[in-house]
Amino acid sequence: METVLIADDEHEIRDGLKLLIDWEELGFEICAEASNGEEALQKMLTLEPSLTLLDIKLPKMYGTEIIRIAREKGYKGKVLILSGYAEFSYAQIAMRYGAESYLTKPIDEDELTEAVRRIKSELEQEHTSSKQIRSLKHKAKDVILHEIITGSAADASALSRQELRDMNLDADIYQVVIYEKFGMEPQDVGYSFADLLKITNKGNHTFEYLKEDQNEVILLKGRYALSRFEDFLKHYEQNPPQPGSPMHSLFLAYGHPVESLSEISLSYEEAAALCRRRFFCVQDQHTLGYKELPDLEKRNLDISTESLNEYSSKLTGYLLSFNRNKIAETLYDLEDYLYHVRNDIKTVKLFLTDLYFQIKESANRIYNSGTIPFPTNTQAMNYIENCHYLYEIIRFLSEQLEQIIQATGNPNRDTILDDVLYYIDHNYQKNLKLETIAPLFGYSSGYLGKIFSKTVGENFVSYLDRKRIEHAKILLEQNNLKVYEIAEQVGYCNVDYFHKKFKKFEKISPAEYRKQFFEK
């Protein structure tokens, strides 16, 4: 049975409302009366009646103020306003504060009966919903997390803030990270992840850990956890993990931050898609983020016979001219092309296998020589098929092309370093790494790094930074771009990191350099 509180300053009206309709038949019983605003508010909060009939103009406190305070203090019952014709504007305000409806005095029996029946129906629907919520709460937490991650928790949005707090799922922001182990395996995923971010997770307040579709999933909760994760990613970008460190045995893919439970599944879908694209990581890359997820539908690229023939023709032509630099550029372009195609990894590998066979056939036909140390077709197929990463296959193609160059009359590799420098000087604005450049020229990153430092007199990173700063100075002297725009144009995605590098080389900030230049 639902309960009713009648609040009106006139005793005759309160008695009349009690007798005007058959409350019991409608499923209600009158639990209390109130003759002024303060008494009405006190009984609303202590008795929590299902329905309050509230006069808009009560002594000591108006009905609008009563509703506002009652709602703020957690009163969830229905409120039916009683008002005179001259009080219509107050009734409107009361409805904005949470009143269900209003009736004008004198109260009509039929109107009151209809309003009470409607409210009774709404209460029954809310009770049914409340039962569903209680059923949801009784589910195991891992089941609820599974439904949230997969987007199948249709009724999870009905959980109150308090219920979310009870399950430690209440947060203003969330982010999904998929956590893969390789090499050394940490004993405790949760502990290892918390240790990496330098956070505590007592009571699972900063993240949740679960397994979903064979993925180890971390659900970050709250701005502090997301901030620590962002700091960790920035630190990793500037200080790659060393062999033997915890991060060196891990791979992380993460979706974009979201602000509601219903959007968590979108963050997970992005992270899962990035995991499937791990094939495109460069050597020793340990993270993939939502910003690196290409819009494949927008580019609308599919592998085709035309693209196969185009890359085969280019590489064969540069092979004939012993143009190592153009070969390297073409292989770099090939990587970018394959990164944006919509085909699966198996199709990409078949494309690269066919590309190798076409180049090999062209070389054999042009040079008609058996001195080129090609692997057999079966060996090449098996190698490409077993590669876990695209860069491994690109390196294989580069090595094979270099062997052809050496076997056909141009064995001098001293000029390769000149080609490397040329490549850097013309591609400094890209995300260049020694690990990605070395395979294009037939070297391992370690060996090329040693040759580079010995010949150039500085290491690869220092040379690249110096070239970027030189071009940054030219742009600063033009005074038509902002500092952060210049940072992006010369290859720094983080403007603070650009400032740090600029001051290292020039001893002043970019803004100070620009000011000094224009004061000359």
C-alpha positions as CSV (number, residue, x, y, z in Angstrom):
1,M,0.0,0.0,0.0
2,E,1.3,3.5,-1.0
3,T,1.2,6.3,1.6
4,V,-0.2,9.9,1.4
5,L,0.7,13.1,3.2
6,I,-1.9,15.9,3.1
7,A,-0.4,19.4,3.7
8,D,-2.8,22.3,3.8
9,D,-3.3,25.1,6.3
10,E,-7.1,24.8,6.3
11,H,-8.4,21.9,8.5
12,E,-11.7,21.7,6.5
13,I,-9.7,21.2,3.2
14,R,-7.6,18.5,4.7
15,D,-10.7,16.6,6.0
16,G,-12.3,17.1,2.6
17,L,-9.4,15.7,0.7
18,K,-9.4,12.6,3.0
19,L,-13.1,12.0,2.1
20,L,-13.3,13.2,-1.5
21,I,-12.0,9.9,-3.0
22,D,-11.7,6.3,-1.9
23,W,-7.9,6.3,-1.2
24,E,-7.8,2.6,-0.2
25,E,-9.4,1.5,-3.5
26,L,-6.8,3.5,-5.4
27,G,-4.0,1.7,-3.4
28,F,-3.2,4.5,-0.9
29,E,-3.5,5.1,2.8
30,I,-3.1,8.5,4.5
31,C,-0.1,8.5,6.8
32,A,-0.1,12.0,8.1
33,E,-1.3,15.6,7.8
34,A,0.5,19.0,8.0
35,S,-0.8,22.5,8.6
36,N,2.3,24.6,7.7
37,G,5.4,24.4,5.5
38,E,7.9,23.5,8.2
39,E,5.8,20.6,9.4
40,A,5.2,19.4,5.8
41,L,8.9,19.4,5.0
42,Q,9.8,17.5,8.3
43,K,7.1,14.8,7.6
44,M,8.1,14.5,3.9
45,L,11.7,13.7,5.0
46,T,11.0,11.5,8.0
47,L,7.9,9.5,6.7
48,E,8.9,9.5,3.0
49,P,5.3,9.2,1.8
50,S,4.7,7.9,-1.7
51,L,2.6,11.0,-2.5
52,T,2.3,14.4,-0.9
53,L,-0.7,16.7,-1.6
54,L,0.9,20.1,-1.0
55,D,-0.8,23.5,-0.8
56,I,1.3,26.0,-2.7
57,K,0.9,28.8,-0.1
58,L,1.5,27.3,3.3
59,P,2.4,29.3,6.4
60,K,6.1,29.5,7.4
61,M,7.3,28.1,4.0
62,Y,5.9,28.2,0.4
63,G,5.4,24.9,-1.4
64,T,8.0,25.7,-4.0
65,E,10.7,26.0,-1.3
66,I,9.5,22.8,0.4
67,I,9.8,20.8,-2.8
68,R,13.3,22.3,-3.6
69,I,14.7,21.4,-0.2
70,A,13.0,18.0,0.0
71,R,14.5,17.0,-3.4
72,E,17.9,18.2,-2.4
73,K,17.7,16.1,0.8
74,G,16.7,13.0,-1.2
75,Y,12.9,12.9,-1.1
76,K,11.9,10.7,-4.0
77,G,8.1,10.6,-3.6
78,K,5.5,12.2,-5.9
79,V,4.2,15.7,-5.2
80,L,0.7,17.0,-6.3
81,I,0.4,20.8,-5.9
82,L,-2.9,22.3,-4.8
83,S,-3.2,26.0,-5.9
84,G,-5.7,28.7,-6.6
85,Y,-6.1,30.3,-10.0
86,A,-4.0,33.3,-8.9
87,E,-1.1,31.1,-7.9
88,F,-0.5,29.5,-11.3
89,S,3.0,30.9,-11.7
90,Y,4.0,29.3,-8.3
91,A,2.6,26.0,-9.5
92,Q,4.8,26.2,-12.6
93,I,7.9,26.8,-10.5
94,A,7.0,23.9,-8.2
95,M,6.8,21.6,-11.3
96,R,10.2,22.7,-12.3
97,Y,11.4,21.7,-8.8
98,G,9.9,18.2,-9.2
99,A,6.2,18.3,-8.7
100,E,4.2,15.8,-10.8
101,S,1.2,18.0,-11.5
102,Y,-1.1,20.6,-10.0
103,L,-4.8,20.9,-9.2
104,T,-6.7,24.1,-8.8
105,K,-9.0,24.7,-5.9
106,P,-11.8,23.9,-5.3
107,I,-10.5,20.3,-6.0
108,D,-12.7,18.4,-8.5
109,E,-13.2,14.7,-7.5
110,D,-12.7,13.3,-11.0
111,E,-9.5,15.3,-11.6
112,L,-8.1,14.2,-8.3
113,T,-9.0,10.6,-9.0
114,E,-7.4,10.7,-12.4
115,A,-4.2,12.3,-11.1
116,V,-3.9,9.7,-8.3
117,R,-4.4,6.8,-10.6
118,R,-1.7,8.2,-13.0
119,I,0.7,8.6,-10.1
120,K,-0.1,5.0,-8.8
121,S,0.7,3.7,-12.3
122,E,4.0,5.6,-12.3
123,L,4.9,4.3,-8.8
124,E,4.3,0.7,-10.0
125,Q,6.6,1.2,-13.0
126,E,9.3,2.6,-10.7
127,H,8.9,-0.4,-8.3
128,T,9.3,-2.7,-11.2
129,S,12.4,-0.8,-12.4
130,S,13.7,-0.9,-8.8
131,K,13.4,-4.7,-8.7
132,Q,15.4,-4.9,-12.0
133,I,18.1,-2.7,-10.4
134,R,18.2,-4.9,-7.3
135,S,18.5,-7.9,-9.6
136,L,21.4,-6.2,-11.4
137,K,23.1,-5.5,-8.2
138,H,22.9,-9.1,-7.1
139,K,24.9,-10.1,-10.2
140,A,28.5,-10.9,-9.7
141,K,30.6,-7.7,-10.3
142,D,32.6,-9.4,-13.1
143,V,29.4,-10.1,-14.9
144,I,28.4,-6.4,-14.6
145,L,31.8,-5.3,-15.9
146,H,31.5,-7.8,-18.8
147,E,28.2,-6.2,-19.8
148,I,29.5,-2.7,-19.5
149,I,32.6,-3.5,-21.5
150,T,30.7,-5.2,-24.3
151,G,27.9,-2.7,-24.3
152,S,25.2,-5.3,-23.4
153,A,24.3,-3.8,-20.0
154,A,21.0,-2.3,-21.1
155,D,19.9,-1.6,-17.5
156,A,23.2,-0.6,-16.0
157,S,22.4,3.1,-16.7
158,A,19.6,2.7,-14.2
159,L,22.0,2.3,-11.3
160,S,22.1,5.2,-8.9
161,R,25.3,7.1,-8.0
162,Q,25.2,5.4,-4.6
163,E,24.8,1.9,-6.1
164,L,27.8,2.7,-8.4
165,R,29.8,3.8,-5.4
166,D,28.9,0.6,-3.6
167,M,30.5,-1.3,-6.5
168,N,33.4,1.2,-6.9
169,L,32.2,2.0,-10.4
170,D,31.2,5.6,-9.9
171,A,33.6,8.0,-11.7
172,D,33.5,11.1,-13.8
173,I,35.7,9.6,-16.5
174,Y,36.8,6.2,-17.7
175,Q,39.3,4.7,-20.1
176,V,39.9,1.1,-21.3
177,V,43.4,-0.3,-21.6
178,I,44.1,-3.8,-23.0
179,Y,47.2,-5.3,-21.4
180,E,49.2,-8.0,-23.2
181,K,52.2,-9.8,-21.8
182,F,55.1,-11.2,-23.8
183,G,58.6,-12.3,-22.9
184,M,58.7,-12.2,-19.1
185,E,55.3,-12.6,-17.5
186,P,54.5,-10.6,-14.4
187,Q,53.0,-12.6,-11.6
188,D,50.2,-10.2,-10.8
189,V,48.7,-8.2,-13.6
190,G,46.8,-5.8,-11.3
191,Y,49.8,-5.1,-9.1
192,S,52.2,-4.7,-12.1
193,F,49.9,-2.2,-13.8
194,A,49.5,-0.2,-10.6
195,D,53.2,-0.3,-10.0
196,L,53.9,1.0,-13.6
197,L,51.5,4.0,-13.0
198,K,52.8,4.5,-9.5
199,I,49.3,4.4,-8.0
200,T,47.5,2.4,-5.4
201,N,44.4,0.5,-6.1
202,K,43.1,-0.4,-2.6
203,G,39.5,-1.4,-2.9
204,N,39.7,-1.1,-6.7
205,H,39.1,2.6,-6.6
206,T,41.4,3.6,-9.5
207,F,41.0,0.7,-11.9
208,E,39.2,-2.6,-12.5
209,Y,40.9,-5.7,-14.0
210,L,39.0,-8.3,-16.0
211,K,39.4,-10.8,-18.8
212,E,37.3,-10.2,-21.9
213,D,37.5,-12.3,-25.1
214,Q,41.0,-13.6,-24.1
215,N,42.1,-10.0,-23.6
216,E,43.4,-8.7,-20.2
217,V,41.5,-5.5,-19.7
218,I,42.1,-2.6,-17.4
219,L,39.2,-0.1,-16.8
220,L,40.7,3.1,-15.5
221,K,38.4,5.1,-13.3
222,G,38.6,8.8,-12.4
223,R,40.8,11.7,-13.5
224,Y,43.7,10.8,-11.2
225,A,44.1,7.4,-12.7
226,L,43.8,8.7,-16.3
227,S,46.3,11.5,-15.4
228,R,48.8,9.0,-14.1
229,F,48.4,6.9,-17.2
230,E,48.9,9.9,-19.5
231,D,52.1,10.8,-17.5
232,F,53.3,7.2,-17.9
233,L,52.8,7.4,-21.7
234,K,54.7,10.7,-22.0
235,H,57.5,9.3,-19.9
236,Y,57.7,6.2,-22.0
237,E,57.7,8.2,-25.3
238,Q,60.7,10.2,-24.1
239,N,62.4,7.3,-22.2
240,P,61.8,4.0,-24.1
241,P,62.0,1.0,-21.7
242,Q,65.2,-0.9,-21.4
243,P,65.5,-4.7,-21.8
244,G,64.6,-6.4,-18.4
245,S,62.3,-3.6,-17.2
246,P,58.6,-4.4,-16.5
247,M,57.4,-2.3,-19.5
248,H,59.7,-4.1,-21.9
249,S,57.6,-7.3,-21.5
250,L,54.2,-5.5,-21.9
251,F,52.1,-4.2,-24.7
252,L,49.3,-1.7,-24.1
253,A,46.5,-0.6,-26.4
254,Y,44.1,2.1,-25.1
255,G,40.8,3.7,-26.3
256,H,39.7,7.2,-25.8
257,P,38.5,8.6,-22.4
258,V,34.7,8.5,-22.0
259,E,32.4,10.1,-19.4
260,S,29.6,7.6,-19.0
261,L,29.2,3.9,-18.4
262,S,27.3,3.5,-21.7
263,E,30.4,4.8,-23.6
264,I,32.9,2.4,-22.0
265,S,32.2,-0.2,-24.7
266,L,33.3,2.3,-27.4
267,S,36.7,2.8,-25.6
268,Y,37.1,-1.0,-25.4
269,E,36.2,-1.5,-29.1
270,E,39.0,1.0,-30.0
271,A,41.5,-0.7,-27.7
272,A,40.6,-4.2,-29.1
273,A,40.9,-2.9,-32.7
274,L,44.4,-1.5,-31.9
275,C,45.4,-4.9,-30.4
276,R,44.5,-6.5,-33.7
277,R,46.7,-3.9,-35.5
278,R,49.8,-4.7,-33.4
279,F,51.2,-6.1,-36.7
280,F,51.8,-2.5,-37.8
281,C,53.9,-1.5,-34.7
282,V,57.5,-0.6,-35.2
283,Q,60.3,-2.5,-33.5
284,D,60.2,-2.3,-29.7
285,Q,56.9,-0.3,-29.8
286,H,54.9,-1.1,-26.6
287,T,51.8,1.1,-26.9
288,L,49.1,1.9,-29.4
289,G,46.5,4.6,-28.6
290,Y,43.2,5.7,-30.0
291,K,44.9,8.6,-31.9
292,E,46.8,6.0,-34.0
293,L,43.7,4.2,-35.1
294,P,43.2,5.2,-38.7
295,D,39.8,5.9,-40.1
296,L,39.8,3.1,-42.6
297,E,36.4,3.9,-44.0
298,K,37.3,7.5,-44.7
299,R,40.4,6.4,-46.6
300,N,38.4,3.6,-48.3
301,L,41.6,1.8,-49.4
302,D,41.7,-1.9,-50.4
303,I,44.7,-3.8,-51.7
304,S,44.4,-4.2,-55.5
305,T,46.3,-5.6,-58.4
306,E,47.0,-2.1,-59.6
307,S,48.7,-1.1,-56.3
308,L,50.8,-4.4,-56.4
309,N,52.0,-3.6,-59.9
310,E,52.7,0.0,-59.1
311,Y,55.0,-0.8,-56.1
312,S,56.6,-3.6,-58.0
313,S,57.4,-1.3,-60.9
314,K,58.8,1.4,-58.7
315,L,61.0,-0.8,-56.7
316,T,62.3,-2.6,-59.8
317,G,63.1,0.7,-61.5
318,Y,65.0,2.0,-58.5
319,L,66.8,-1.3,-58.2
320,L,68.0,-0.9,-61.8
321,S,69.4,2.5,-61.1
322,F,71.0,1.4,-57.8
323,N,68.9,4.2,-56.1
324,R,68.9,3.1,-52.5
325,N,67.4,6.4,-51.3
326,K,64.4,6.0,-53.6
327,I,64.0,2.3,-52.6
328,A,64.0,3.4,-49.0
329,E,61.4,6.1,-49.6
330,T,59.2,3.6,-51.6
331,L,59.3,1.1,-48.8
332,Y,58.4,3.8,-46.3
333,D,55.5,4.8,-48.5
334,L,54.5,1.1,-48.8
335,E,54.3,0.8,-45.0
336,D,52.1,3.8,-44.8
337,Y,49.8,2.5,-47.6
338,L,49.4,-0.9,-45.9
339,Y,48.7,0.8,-42.6
340,H,45.6,2.4,-44.0
341,V,44.1,-0.5,-46.0
342,R,41.0,-2.2,-44.8
343,N,42.2,-5.7,-45.5
344,D,43.1,-8.2,-42.8
345,I,46.6,-9.1,-41.9
346,K,46.6,-12.4,-43.9
347,T,45.7,-10.4,-47.1
348,V,48.5,-7.9,-46.4
349,K,51.0,-10.8,-46.1
350,L,49.8,-12.3,-49.3
351,F,50.2,-8.9,-51.0
352,L,53.8,-8.6,-49.8
353,T,54.6,-12.2,-50.8
354,D,53.4,-11.5,-54.3
355,L,55.4,-8.2,-54.4
356,Y,58.5,-10.1,-53.5
357,F,57.9,-12.7,-56.1
358,Q,57.4,-10.1,-58.8
359,I,60.6,-8.2,-57.9
360,K,62.5,-11.5,-57.8
361,E,61.2,-12.5,-61.2
362,S,62.0,-9.2,-62.7
363,A,65.6,-9.3,-61.4
364,N,66.1,-12.8,-62.7
365,R,64.8,-11.8,-66.1
366,I,66.8,-8.6,-66.4
367,Y,70.1,-9.8,-65.0
368,N,69.8,-13.5,-66.1
369,S,72.1,-14.4,-63.3
370,G,72.2,-17.2,-60.9
371,T,74.6,-15.4,-58.6
372,I,71.9,-13.5,-56.7
373,P,71.4,-15.4,-53.4
374,F,67.6,-15.5,-53.4
375,P,65.9,-17.7,-50.8
376,T,63.6,-20.3,-52.4
377,N,59.9,-19.3,-52.9
378,T,58.9,-21.7,-50.2
379,Q,61.4,-20.2,-47.8
380,A,60.3,-16.7,-48.6
381,M,56.6,-17.6,-48.2
382,N,57.2,-19.3,-44.9
383,Y,59.3,-16.3,-43.6
384,I,56.7,-13.7,-44.5
385,E,53.8,-15.9,-43.1
386,N,55.6,-16.3,-39.8
387,C,56.5,-12.6,-39.3
388,H,54.6,-11.0,-36.4
389,Y,55.2,-7.4,-37.6
390,L,55.1,-5.5,-40.8
391,Y,58.6,-3.9,-40.2
392,E,60.1,-7.5,-40.2
393,I,58.8,-8.0,-43.7
394,I,59.8,-4.6,-44.9
395,R,63.3,-5.3,-43.6
396,F,63.3,-8.6,-45.4
397,L,62.4,-6.9,-48.7
398,S,65.1,-4.2,-48.1
399,E,67.8,-6.9,-47.4
400,Q,66.8,-8.8,-50.6
401,L,66.9,-5.6,-52.7
402,E,70.4,-4.7,-51.3
403,Q,71.6,-8.2,-52.1
404,I,70.5,-7.7,-55.7
405,I,72.3,-4.4,-55.9
406,Q,75.5,-5.9,-54.5
407,A,75.3,-9.0,-56.7
408,T,74.8,-6.9,-59.9
409,G,77.8,-4.6,-59.8
410,N,77.3,-1.9,-57.1
411,P,78.7,-3.3,-53.9
412,N,79.9,0.0,-52.4
413,R,77.9,0.5,-49.3
414,D,79.7,3.6,-48.1
415,T,77.2,5.8,-49.9
416,I,74.4,4.3,-47.9
417,L,75.1,6.6,-45.0
418,D,74.8,9.6,-47.4
419,D,71.4,8.3,-48.4
420,V,70.4,7.9,-44.8
421,L,71.3,11.5,-44.1
422,Y,69.5,12.6,-47.2
423,Y,66.4,10.7,-46.1
424,I,66.5,12.3,-42.6
425,D,67.0,15.8,-44.0
426,H,63.9,15.4,-46.2
427,N,61.7,13.6,-43.8
428,Y,62.6,15.1,-40.4
429,Q,59.0,16.2,-39.8
430,K,57.8,12.5,-39.7
431,N,58.0,10.2,-36.7
432,L,61.4,9.0,-37.6
433,K,63.1,6.4,-35.5
434,L,66.4,4.5,-36.0
435,E,64.5,1.3,-35.7
436,T,62.3,2.2,-38.6
437,I,65.0,3.7,-40.9
438,A,67.6,1.0,-40.4
439,P,65.6,-1.8,-42.1
440,L,64.9,0.3,-45.1
441,F,68.7,0.5,-45.8
442,G,69.5,-3.1,-45.0
443,Y,71.0,-2.5,-41.5
444,S,70.0,-3.5,-38.0
445,S,69.3,-0.4,-35.8
446,G,72.2,-1.2,-33.5
447,Y,74.7,-1.5,-36.3
448,L,73.5,1.6,-38.2
449,G,73.5,3.5,-34.9
450,K,77.2,2.7,-34.4
451,I,78.2,3.6,-38.0
452,F,76.1,6.8,-37.7
453,S,77.7,8.0,-34.5
454,K,81.2,7.2,-35.7
455,T,80.9,8.8,-39.1
456,V,78.6,11.8,-38.4
457,G,80.1,12.6,-34.9
458,E,76.8,12.5,-33.1
459,N,74.1,10.0,-32.5
460,F,70.9,9.6,-34.6
461,V,68.6,11.3,-32.1
462,S,70.9,14.3,-31.7
463,Y,71.3,14.7,-35.5
464,L,67.5,14.5,-36.0
465,D,66.8,17.0,-33.2
466,R,69.4,19.4,-34.6
467,K,67.9,19.2,-38.1
468,R,64.4,19.8,-36.6
469,I,65.6,22.8,-34.6
470,E,67.4,24.3,-37.7
471,H,64.1,24.2,-39.6
472,A,62.2,25.5,-36.6
473,K,64.4,28.5,-36.5
474,I,63.6,29.2,-40.2
475,L,59.9,29.0,-39.4
476,L,60.3,31.2,-36.3
477,E,61.9,33.9,-38.4
478,Q,58.9,34.0,-40.7
479,N,56.6,35.0,-37.8
480,N,53.4,33.6,-39.4
481,L,53.0,30.5,-37.3
482,K,52.5,29.9,-33.6
483,V,55.1,28.0,-31.6
484,Y,52.9,24.9,-31.1
485,E,52.2,24.9,-34.9
486,I,56.0,25.0,-35.6
487,A,56.6,22.2,-33.2
488,E,54.1,20.0,-35.1
489,Q,55.6,21.0,-38.5
490,V,59.1,19.9,-37.5
491,G,58.1,16.6,-36.0
492,Y,57.3,17.3,-32.3
493,C,53.8,16.4,-31.2
494,N,54.5,17.6,-27.7
495,V,55.2,21.4,-27.5
496,D,56.8,21.1,-24.1
497,Y,59.3,18.6,-25.5
498,F,59.9,20.9,-28.4
499,H,60.7,23.8,-25.9
500,K,63.1,21.5,-24.0
501,K,65.0,20.5,-27.2
502,F,65.1,24.0,-28.6
503,K,66.6,25.4,-25.3
504,K,69.2,22.5,-25.3
505,F,70.5,23.6,-28.8
506,E,69.9,27.4,-28.7
507,K,70.1,28.1,-24.9
508,I,66.9,30.2,-25.2
509,S,63.2,29.4,-25.7
510,P,61.6,29.6,-29.2
511,A,59.7,32.7,-28.2
512,E,62.9,34.4,-27.0
513,Y,64.6,33.4,-30.3
514,R,61.8,35.0,-32.3
515,K,61.9,38.1,-30.2
516,Q,65.7,38.5,-30.6
517,F,65.5,37.9,-34.3
518,F,62.9,40.7,-34.9
519,E,64.8,43.1,-32.6
520,K,67.9,43.0,-34.8
